[in-house]
């Protein structure tokens, strides 16, 4: 994938003090899988995938928009190619957020956890208990963020939704209890997820839970975040 740093900076200048994120999940969108994608999404600063999308689609979108890509895998990434991409640090088209926390361009703190609740022997399925341990594995990084940057997290990315927010009663689509706890305790501005397909315009896709906006990114969603105040203050000093 081509480097997007300079172009991302150019994009950021279009909306001073804010950063625009294109969030995608679960289904390919023709407006994005198009050579005209940059005309439809001209001022996007970064691309985030919540899973169950082919890496070729994500690589195409990130390249056409010339922006960095961050992703988690969903429960349907079980091709040999996807396995290789998740295990190797070489040749990955973007940054795998699974059990990881990344400070994007020293602006945004982004963490993620892949997969769904365990419902058969498929890949990237975890019991509620295993998901608790995955969330616990993020805690040292979140506490360090609070010490260094004054906040735990800006964006939490998962494939599955939190427990009883946008989820469904059947086992494969049940939400994750540990994600709900993470949102309540660590208050990311956004919790982006996928996994829950949307077939009706009346389906609720956005829910405010304590200080976190939980967003189902099925298809695509665009969000505009205020840059952290500390980052804006640094920019003012540089002027
Ligand atoms: Fe899924």
Boltz pocket constraint, residues with backbone or C-beta under 6 A from the ligand:
constraints:
  - pocket:
      binder: B
      contacts: [[A, 52], [A, 74], [A, 75], [A, 76], [A, 116], [A, 159], [A, 194], [A, 195], [A, 196]]
      max_distance: 6.0
